Amino acid sequence: MKKKKVLFIGVVLLAPLLFLVEKSSIRGISALSSPPKNLYLLETVLRYIRNDYIEELDPLKTIEGSFKGLINSLDSCSGYLDKENTARYLEQKQSLYKEPGLILFKKYGAFPVVVGLVEGSPAEKAGLMLGDAITEINRLSTPTMSLAEVNLSIRSKGEEPVELKILREDKTFEVKVERTSLLAEPLTYSPFGETSGIIRISRLAPLCLTILRTKVIPTLDKKKNPLVLDMRTCQEGSFEEARQLVNLFLKAESIGYLEKKGGKREVFSSLEEPALPTIPLVVWVSQATLGPAEAVAAVLKKNNRAKIVGLPTLGLAADNEFLMLKDGTSVLLTSAIFCLDSGVKLWGQGVEPDIHVDAKDLSFASYIRKSKSLISAP
């Protein structure tokens, strides 16, 4: 009787979650995922664990593990958050957090890999390198974590260091990395050489466009030299901010759309008169250029409005839905993917640069060298 009760609990709890996955899944997502699809298989596995596993297990803990595996395996942008991580997620949405300056990418079951380092950050000063794999965060193993869990774990309200175990080639070592307030402003602007300046965007936040319109653009009105849009470490933001950023440089009835379940589309237009319609534009990207930032680069390239310099991006231009569950846990699900107005999907494809930089040298100087022909052009 007790065994039947455990199985009943499992099926009852898993069924709504599978419904949520089906409700929020989108076409084309299979390129980055291979989710379990058969409820019978899940029920069978739970029965085997209950009947044959050597130790007596807490059934609810086993179910939570099933939830986590099911959601985390969907794709890199989806994830199941327990109560602690859900509270941390909501807290970090409301206030600025402190971080080591790492930008990570992770596939399910694999170690998170460093794809970007904020210049001058504690992570860079601690000697972390692109390509490093993080096997543990604060003594917790990382393969079963989602990318969302990993990011929540390396960030904090306090400045206490984060303990990381690093795998670099065939060597493993541990390092404590300080956390500090980085990139408090969503963008910075600085004059540089024979350019109209360099705009470094760290995240496509609401203040981003306000700062551009009120503080940056007025200084560019009389300049005709190329403007550099540095999006090498822009990993967060909204597609609405991306749309507004594109609209500074071009006007179009349709620049792309978010494709949702069943082929439904949310079309983005840039109908206002551009503030900078003719200024030459160079966009810097890397594998740490993620999400809406990828959409900006792709749209500007497709419309022949900018030249792209850097490395191919990872293809995570997707929108996420946050779903709060009754027990205080939550689910992040990929609910839409960005497509160009031509129908080309960025999901799993990313943006191909016009000019490539050396993957072993992603420094500011390297990007300047590769952009020299564009910057010096009339």
The 8 nearest C-alpha neighbors of each residue, nearest first, counted from 0:
[[1, 3, 2, 4, 5, 6, 7, 8],
 [0, 2, 4, 3, 5, 6, 7, 49],
 [3, 1, 5, 4, 0, 6, 49, 50],
 [4, 2, 6, 0, 5, 1, 7, 8],
 [3, 5, 7, 1, 2, 6, 8, 0],
 [6, 4, 8, 2, 7, 3, 9, 58],
 [7, 5, 9, 3, 8, 4, 10, 2],
 [6, 8, 4, 10, 9, 5, 11, 3],
 [9, 7, 5, 11, 6, 10, 12, 4],
 [10, 8, 6, 12, 7, 11, 13, 62],
 [9, 11, 13, 7, 12, 8, 14, 6],
 [12, 10, 8, 9, 14, 13, 7, 15],
 [13, 11, 9, 10, 14, 8, 15, 16],
 [12, 14, 10, 16, 11, 15, 9, 17],
 [13, 15, 17, 16, 11, 12, 10, 18],
 [16, 14, 18, 17, 13, 19, 12, 11],
 [15, 17, 19, 13, 18, 14, 20, 12],
 [16, 18, 20, 14, 19, 15, 21, 13],
 [17, 19, 15, 21, 16, 20, 22, 14],
 [20, 18, 22, 16, 17, 21, 23, 15],
 [19, 21, 17, 23, 18, 22, 24, 16],
 [20, 22, 18, 24, 19, 23, 17, 25],
 [23, 21, 19, 20, 24, 18, 260, 17],
 [22, 24, 334, 20, 21, 19, 25, 260],
 [25, 23, 21, 20, 22, 334, 260, 333],
 [26, 24, 260, 259, 28, 27, 335, 334],
 [25, 27, 28, 260, 24, 261, 262, 29],
 [26, 28, 29, 30, 25, 346, 344, 336],
 [27, 29, 30, 26, 25, 31, 32, 24],
 [30, 28, 32, 31, 27, 33, 26, 73],
 [29, 31, 28, 32, 27, 347, 346, 33],
 [32, 30, 29, 74, 28, 347, 33, 75],
 [31, 33, 29, 74, 73, 30, 34, 72],
 [32, 34, 73, 29, 35, 72, 31, 74],
 [35, 33, 73, 72, 32, 36, 69, 70],
 [36, 34, 37, 69, 33, 72, 38, 41],
 [35, 37, 34, 38, 17, 40, 33, 41],
 [38, 36, 39, 40, 35, 41, 42, 17],
 [37, 39, 41, 40, 42, 36, 14, 10],
 [38, 40, 42, 37, 41, 43, 44, 36],
 [41, 39, 43, 38, 42, 37, 44, 36],
 [40, 42, 38, 44, 43, 39, 45, 37],
 [41, 43, 39, 45, 40, 44, 38, 46],
 [44, 42, 40, 46, 45, 41, 39, 47],
 [43, 45, 47, 41, 46, 42, 40, 48],
 [46, 44, 42, 48, 43, 47, 49, 41],
 [45, 47, 49, 43, 44, 48, 50, 42],
 [48, 46, 44, 50, 49, 45, 51, 43],
 [49, 47, 52, 45, 46, 51, 50, 44],
 [48, 50, 46, 47, 51, 45, 52, 56],
 [51, 49, 47, 48, 46, 52, 2, 45],
 [50, 52, 47, 48, 49, 53, 46, 54],
 [53, 51, 48, 54, 49, 50, 47, 55],
 [52, 54, 51, 55, 48, 50, 49, 56],
 [55, 53, 52, 56, 51, 49, 48, 50],
 [54, 56, 53, 57, 52, 49, 58, 50],
 [57, 55, 58, 54, 61, 49, 60, 52],
 [56, 58, 60, 59, 61, 55, 62, 49],
 [59, 57, 61, 60, 56, 62, 5, 9],
 [58, 60, 62, 61, 57, 63, 9, 8],
 [59, 61, 63, 57, 62, 58, 64, 56],
 [62, 60, 58, 64, 59, 63, 65, 57],
 [61, 63, 65, 59, 64, 60, 9, 58],
 [64, 62, 66, 60, 65, 61, 59, 67],
 [63, 65, 67, 61, 62, 66, 68, 60],
 [64, 66, 62, 68, 63, 67, 69, 61],
 [67, 65, 63, 69, 64, 68, 70, 62],
 [66, 68, 64, 79, 65, 70, 69, 71],
 [69, 67, 65, 71, 66, 70, 72, 64],
 [68, 70, 66, 67, 72, 71, 65, 35],
 [69, 71, 78, 72, 67, 73, 68, 79],
 [70, 72, 78, 68, 145, 73, 67, 69],
 [71, 73, 107, 70, 34, 69, 74, 68],
 [74, 72, 32, 34, 70, 71, 33, 77],
 [75, 73, 32, 31, 76, 77, 72, 71],
 [74, 76, 106, 77, 146, 105, 107, 145],
 [75, 77, 74, 333, 146, 78, 332, 147],
 [78, 76, 332, 331, 74, 333, 75, 71],
 [77, 79, 71, 331, 70, 145, 330, 80],
 [78, 80, 330, 67, 70, 329, 71, 331],
 [81, 79, 329, 84, 85, 328, 330, 78],
 [80, 82, 328, 84, 83, 85, 79, 329],
 [83, 81, 328, 85, 327, 84, 86, 80],
 [82, 84, 86, 85, 81, 87, 80, 328],
 [83, 85, 87, 80, 86, 81, 82, 88],
 [84, 86, 88, 82, 87, 80, 83, 328],
 [87, 85, 89, 83, 84, 88, 90, 82],
 [86, 88, 84, 90, 85, 89, 91, 83],
 [89, 87, 85, 91, 90, 86, 84, 92],
 [90, 88, 92, 86, 87, 91, 85, 93],
 [91, 89, 87, 93, 92, 88, 86, 94],
 [92, 90, 88, 94, 93, 89, 87, 96],
 [91, 93, 89, 90, 94, 88, 95, 87],
 [94, 92, 90, 91, 89, 95, 88, 96],
 [95, 93, 91, 92, 96, 90, 156, 89],
 [94, 96, 91, 97, 93, 156, 183, 180],
 [97, 95, 156, 155, 91, 154, 94, 98],
 [96, 98, 179, 180, 155, 178, 154, 156],
 [97, 99, 178, 154, 179, 100, 153, 180],
 [98, 100, 178, 122, 121, 101, 177, 176],
 [101, 99, 117, 120, 122, 98, 116, 121],
 [102, 100, 116, 99, 115, 103, 122, 113],
 [103, 101, 115, 114, 113, 116, 287, 100],
 [102, 104, 113, 112, 114, 111, 101, 105],
 [103, 105, 112, 111, 114, 113, 146, 106],
 [106, 104, 111, 146, 75, 112, 110, 109],
 [105, 107, 75, 109, 108, 104, 74, 111],
 [108, 106, 72, 109, 71, 105, 143, 145],
 [107, 109, 142, 143, 106, 110, 144, 72],
 [110, 108, 142, 107, 106, 111, 105, 143],
 [109, 111, 142, 134, 132, 133, 141, 112],
 [112, 110, 105, 104, 133, 132, 103, 109],
 [111, 113, 132, 104, 103, 131, 130, 114],
 [112, 114, 103, 129, 130, 131, 115, 102],
 [115, 113, 103, 287, 129, 286, 102, 112],
 [116, 114, 102, 287, 113, 101, 129, 232],
 [117, 115, 101, 100, 102, 118, 123, 122],
 [116, 118, 100, 120, 119, 101, 115, 232],
 [119, 117, 120, 116, 123, 100, 362, 124],
 [118, 120, 123, 117, 124, 121, 122, 100],
 [119, 121, 100, 123, 122, 117, 118, 124],
 [122, 120, 124, 99, 123, 177, 125, 176],
 [123, 121, 125, 99, 120, 124, 100, 127],
 [122, 124, 120, 126, 125, 121, 127, 116],
 [125, 123, 121, 126, 122, 120, 119, 127],
 [126, 124, 122, 123, 127, 121, 176, 174],
 [127, 125, 124, 123, 128, 122, 121, 174],
 [128, 126, 123, 122, 125, 131, 129, 124],
 [129, 127, 131, 130, 126, 113, 123, 116],
 [128, 130, 113, 114, 131, 115, 127, 116],
 [129, 131, 113, 112, 128, 132, 114, 167],
 [130, 132, 167, 113, 129, 112, 128, 166],
 [131, 133, 112, 166, 165, 111, 110, 134],
 [134, 132, 165, 111, 135, 164, 110, 166],
 [133, 135, 164, 141, 110, 165, 140, 132],
 [134, 136, 140, 164, 139, 141, 138, 163],
 [137, 135, 163, 139, 138, 162, 140, 164],
 [136, 138, 162, 139, 163, 161, 135, 152],
 [137, 139, 136, 135, 140, 162, 163, 164],
 [140, 138, 135, 136, 137, 141, 134, 163],
 [139, 141, 135, 134, 142, 138, 136, 143],
 [140, 142, 144, 135, 134, 143, 110, 139],
 [143, 141, 108, 109, 110, 144, 140, 107],
 [144, 142, 108, 141, 145, 107, 140, 68],
 [145, 143, 141, 142, 148, 149, 146, 71],
 [144, 146, 148, 147, 78, 71, 149, 143],
 [145, 147, 149, 148, 105, 75, 150, 144],
 [146, 148, 150, 145, 149, 151, 78, 76],
 [149, 147, 151, 145, 146, 150, 144, 152],
 [148, 150, 146, 152, 147, 151, 145, 144],
 [151, 149, 147, 152, 153, 148, 146, 154],
 [150, 152, 148, 154, 149, 153, 147, 88],
 [153, 151, 149, 150, 154, 148, 136, 155],
 [152, 154, 150, 151, 161, 98, 149, 155],
 [155, 153, 98, 151, 152, 97, 96, 150],
 [154, 156, 97, 157, 96, 98, 153, 158],
 [157, 155, 96, 97, 158, 154, 95, 91],
 [158, 156, 155, 159, 97, 178, 96, 179],
 [157, 159, 178, 179, 160, 97, 177, 156],
 [158, 160, 157, 178, 177, 161, 155, 176],
 [161, 159, 177, 176, 178, 175, 158, 162],
 [160, 162, 176, 175, 153, 137, 163, 177],
 [163, 161, 175, 137, 136, 174, 160, 176],
 [164, 162, 136, 174, 135, 173, 165, 175],
 [163, 165, 173, 135, 134, 172, 133, 174],
 [164, 166, 133, 172, 171, 132, 134, 173],
 [165, 167, 171, 132, 170, 131, 133, 168],
 [168, 166, 131, 170, 169, 165, 171, 132],
 [167, 169, 170, 166, 131, 171, 132, 130],
 [170, 168, 167, 171, 166, 172, 165, 132],
 [169, 171, 167, 168, 166, 172, 165, 131],
 [172, 170, 166, 165, 167, 169, 164, 173],
 [171, 173, 165, 164, 170, 174, 166, 167],
 [174, 172, 164, 163, 165, 175, 171, 162],
 [173, 175, 163, 162, 176, 164, 172, 165],
 [174, 176, 162, 161, 160, 163, 177, 173],
 [177, 175, 160, 161, 122, 121, 174, 99],
 [176, 178, 160, 121, 99, 161, 159, 179],
 [179, 177, 98, 99, 158, 97, 160, 159],
 [178, 180, 97, 98, 158, 181, 99, 177],
 [181, 179, 97, 98, 183, 96, 182, 178],
 [182, 180, 183, 179, 98, 97, 100, 120],
 [181, 183, 184, 185, 201, 180, 186, 187],
 [184, 182, 181, 185, 180, 95, 186, 201],
 [183, 185, 182, 186, 187, 201, 207, 206],
 [186, 184, 202, 201, 207, 200, 204, 182],
 [187, 185, 200, 199, 184, 201, 207, 198],
 [186, 188, 199, 198, 200, 189, 184, 185],
 [189, 187, 198, 197, 199, 186, 196, 190],
 [188, 190, 197, 196, 191, 198, 187, 199],
 [191, 189, 196, 197, 195, 192, 188, 194],
 [190, 192, 196, 194, 189, 193, 197, 195],
 [193, 191, 194, 190, 196, 195, 374, 224],
 [192, 194, 191, 224, 195, 374, 375, 225],
 [195, 193, 224, 196, 225, 192, 191, 226],
 [194, 196, 226, 224, 225, 222, 219, 190],
 [195, 197, 190, 191, 194, 189, 226, 227],
 [196, 198, 227, 189, 188, 228, 199, 190],
 [199, 197, 188, 228, 187, 229, 227, 200],
 [198, 200, 229, 187, 186, 228, 197, 230],
 [199, 201, 186, 230, 202, 185, 233, 229],
 [202, 200, 233, 185, 186, 232, 199, 182],
 [203, 201, 235, 233, 185, 236, 204, 200],
 [202, 204, 236, 240, 207, 237, 235, 241],
 [203, 205, 236, 207, 206, 202, 185, 240],
 [206, 204, 207, 208, 240, 203, 209, 237],
 [207, 205, 209, 204, 208, 210, 185, 203],
 [206, 208, 204, 205, 210, 209, 185, 203],
 [207, 209, 211, 210, 206, 212, 205, 244],
 [210, 208, 206, 212, 211, 207, 213, 205],
 [211, 209, 213, 214, 208, 207, 212, 206],
 [210, 212, 215, 208, 209, 214, 213, 216],
 [211, 213, 209, 216, 210, 214, 208, 215],
 [212, 214, 210, 211, 209, 215, 216, 217],
 [215, 213, 210, 211, 212, 216, 217, 218],
 [216, 214, 211, 218, 217, 212, 213, 210],
 [215, 217, 219, 218, 212, 211, 214, 220],
 [218, 216, 219, 215, 220, 214, 213, 212],
 [219, 217, 216, 215, 220, 214, 221, 222],
 [220, 218, 216, 222, 217, 221, 195, 215],
 [221, 219, 217, 222, 218, 216, 275, 223],
 [222, 220, 219, 223, 218, 217, 195, 224],
 [221, 223, 219, 220, 224, 195, 278, 218],
 [224, 222, 278, 225, 221, 195, 279, 219],
 [223, 225, 194, 195, 222, 226, 193, 279],
 [226, 224, 279, 194, 280, 195, 374, 278],
 [225, 227, 195, 280, 196, 194, 279, 281],
 [228, 226, 197, 281, 282, 229, 280, 198],
 [227, 229, 282, 198, 197, 281, 199, 283],
 [228, 230, 199, 283, 231, 198, 282, 227],
 [231, 229, 233, 284, 200, 232, 283, 288],
 [230, 232, 284, 285, 288, 229, 283, 233],
 [233, 231, 287, 288, 230, 201, 234, 115],
 [234, 232, 201, 202, 288, 230, 231, 235],
 [233, 235, 289, 288, 232, 290, 202, 287],
 [236, 234, 202, 233, 203, 290, 289, 237],
 [235, 237, 203, 202, 204, 291, 238, 240],
 [238, 236, 239, 240, 291, 203, 241, 204],
 [237, 239, 241, 291, 240, 242, 236, 294],
 [238, 240, 242, 241, 237, 243, 267, 291],
 [241, 239, 243, 242, 238, 237, 203, 244],
 [240, 242, 238, 244, 239, 243, 295, 291],
 [243, 241, 239, 245, 240, 244, 238, 246],
 [242, 244, 246, 240, 245, 241, 239, 247],
 [243, 245, 241, 246, 247, 242, 240, 208],
 [246, 244, 242, 247, 243, 248, 295, 241],
 [245, 247, 269, 243, 249, 248, 244, 273],
 [248, 246, 273, 274, 245, 244, 275, 249],
 [247, 249, 276, 275, 246, 273, 245, 274],
 [250, 248, 246, 273, 276, 247, 245, 251],
 [249, 251, 269, 270, 246, 273, 272, 271],
 [252, 250, 269, 253, 270, 268, 254, 249],
 [251, 253, 268, 270, 269, 254, 250, 267],
 [254, 252, 268, 251, 255, 267, 340, 266],
 [255, 253, 340, 268, 267, 251, 339, 298],
 [256, 254, 339, 340, 338, 267, 253, 266],
 [257, 255, 266, 265, 338, 267, 337, 264],
 [256, 258, 337, 265, 336, 264, 335, 338],
 [259, 257, 264, 335, 336, 263, 262, 256],
 [258, 260, 335, 263, 262, 25, 264, 334],
 [261, 259, 25, 262, 24, 263, 23, 26],
 [262, 260, 263, 259, 25, 26, 258, 264],
 [261, 263, 260, 259, 258, 264, 26, 25],
 [264, 262, 259, 261, 258, 260, 265, 257],
 [265, 263, 258, 257, 266, 256, 259, 262],
 [264, 266, 257, 256, 258, 267, 263, 259],
 [265, 267, 256, 264, 255, 257, 268, 253],
 [268, 266, 256, 255, 253, 254, 265, 242],
 [269, 267, 253, 252, 254, 270, 251, 266],
 [268, 270, 246, 251, 250, 271, 252, 242],
 [269, 271, 250, 251, 268, 252, 272, 246],
 [272, 270, 269, 273, 250, 246, 247, 251],
 [271, 273, 250, 274, 270, 246, 249, 247],
 [274, 272, 247, 276, 248, 275, 249, 246],
 [273, 275, 247, 276, 272, 248, 216, 246],
 [276, 274, 248, 273, 247, 277, 278, 249],
 [277, 275, 248, 273, 249, 274, 278, 247],
 [276, 278, 275, 279, 248, 223, 304, 249],
 [277, 279, 275, 223, 276, 280, 225, 226],
 [280, 278, 225, 226, 277, 224, 281, 305],
 [279, 281, 305, 226, 225, 227, 278, 282],
 [280, 282, 227, 306, 305, 307, 228, 226],
 [283, 281, 228, 307, 227, 229, 308, 306],
 [284, 282, 229, 308, 230, 309, 231, 307],
 [285, 283, 231, 309, 230, 288, 308, 310],
 [286, 284, 310, 231, 287, 288, 309, 312],
 [285, 287, 312, 288, 114, 313, 310, 311],
 [286, 288, 115, 232, 285, 114, 289, 231],
 [289, 287, 233, 231, 285, 286, 232, 234],
 [290, 288, 234, 293, 292, 287, 315, 233],
 [289, 291, 316, 315, 292, 293, 317, 234],
 [290, 292, 294, 238, 293, 316, 241, 237],
 [293, 291, 295, 294, 290, 289, 288, 233],
 [294, 292, 296, 291, 295, 290, 289, 297],
 [293, 295, 291, 297, 292, 296, 298, 316],
 [296, 294, 292, 298, 293, 297, 241, 299],
 [295, 297, 293, 299, 294, 298, 300, 292],
 [296, 298, 294, 300, 295, 299, 350, 301],
 [297, 299, 301, 295, 300, 296, 294, 302],
 [300, 298, 304, 302, 296, 305, 297, 301],
 [299, 301, 303, 297, 305, 298, 302, 304],
 [300, 302, 298, 303, 299, 297, 304, 339],
 [301, 303, 304, 299, 300, 298, 305, 249],
 [304, 302, 300, 301, 305, 299, 306, 298],
 [303, 305, 299, 302, 300, 280, 306, 249],
 [306, 304, 280, 300, 299, 281, 303, 307],
 [305, 307, 281, 353, 282, 300, 308, 280],
 [306, 308, 352, 282, 353, 283, 281, 305],
 [309, 307, 354, 283, 352, 355, 353, 282],
 [308, 310, 355, 284, 356, 285, 283, 352],
 [309, 311, 285, 355, 284, 312, 352, 356],
 [312, 310, 351, 350, 352, 285, 349, 286],
 [311, 313, 286, 349, 350, 314, 285, 288],
 [314, 312, 349, 286, 315, 347, 311, 348],
 [349, 313, 315, 347, 346, 348, 345, 316],
 [314, 316, 290, 346, 317, 289, 313, 347],
 [317, 315, 290, 337, 314, 291, 346, 345],
 [318, 316, 336, 335, 315, 337, 290, 333],
 [317, 319, 335, 334, 333, 336, 320, 316],
 [320, 318, 333, 334, 332, 331, 321, 317],
 [319, 321, 332, 331, 334, 322, 333, 318],
 [322, 320, 331, 330, 323, 319, 332, 329],
 [323, 321, 330, 329, 320, 331, 324, 332],
 [322, 324, 329, 328, 330, 321, 325, 327],
 [325, 323, 329, 328, 326, 327, 322, 330],
 [326, 324, 327, 323, 328, 329, 322, 82],
 [325, 327, 328, 324, 82, 329, 323, 81],
 [328, 326, 82, 325, 324, 329, 323, 85],
 [327, 329, 82, 81, 324, 326, 80, 85],
 [330, 328, 323, 324, 80, 322, 85, 79],
 [329, 331, 79, 322, 78, 321, 80, 332],
 [330, 332, 321, 77, 78, 320, 322, 319],
 [333, 331, 77, 320, 319, 334, 330, 321],
 [332, 334, 319, 77, 318, 335, 76, 320],
 [333, 335, 23, 319, 318, 332, 320, 24],
 [336, 334, 259, 318, 258, 257, 317, 333],
 [335, 337, 317, 257, 258, 316, 318, 346],
 [338, 336, 257, 316, 256, 317, 345, 344],
 [339, 337, 344, 343, 256, 255, 342, 345],
 [338, 340, 255, 341, 343, 342, 254, 256],
 [339, 341, 255, 342, 254, 253, 338, 256],
 [342, 340, 339, 343, 338, 255, 344, 254],
 [341, 343, 340, 339, 338, 344, 255, 256],
 [342, 344, 339, 338, 341, 345, 340, 337],
 [345, 343, 338, 346, 337, 342, 339, 348],
 [344, 346, 349, 348, 314, 338, 316, 347],
 [347, 345, 314, 348, 344, 315, 316, 336],
 [346, 348, 314, 349, 345, 30, 31, 315],
 [349, 347, 314, 345, 346, 350, 313, 344],
 [314, 348, 350, 312, 345, 313, 347, 311],
 [349, 351, 312, 311, 297, 352, 293, 348],
 [350, 352, 311, 349, 353, 312, 310, 307],
 [353, 351, 307, 308, 354, 309, 311, 355],
 [354, 352, 307, 308, 306, 355, 351, 309],
 [353, 355, 308, 352, 309, 307, 356, 369],
 [356, 354, 309, 310, 308, 352, 353, 357],
 [357, 355, 309, 358, 310, 369, 366, 354],
 [356, 358, 359, 360, 361, 355, 365, 310],
 [359, 357, 360, 356, 361, 310, 355, 309],
 [360, 358, 357, 361, 129, 356, 362, 365],
 [361, 359, 357, 358, 362, 365, 356, 366],
 [362, 360, 365, 358, 359, 357, 363, 366],
 [361, 363, 365, 364, 360, 366, 367, 118],
 [362, 364, 366, 365, 367, 361, 368, 360],
 [365, 363, 367, 362, 366, 368, 361, 369],
 [364, 366, 362, 368, 367, 363, 361, 369],
 [367, 365, 369, 363, 368, 364, 370, 362],
 [366, 368, 370, 364, 365, 369, 371, 363],
 [369, 367, 365, 371, 366, 370, 364, 372],
 [368, 370, 366, 367, 371, 365, 356, 354],
 [371, 369, 367, 373, 368, 372, 374, 366],
 [372, 370, 374, 368, 373, 369, 375, 367],
 [371, 373, 375, 374, 370, 376, 369, 368],
 [374, 372, 376, 370, 371, 375, 281, 225],
 [375, 373, 371, 376, 372, 225, 370, 194],
 [376, 374, 372, 373, 371, 377, 193, 224],
 [375, 377, 373, 374, 372, 225, 371, 224],
 [376, 375, 224, 374, 223, 373, 225, 279]]
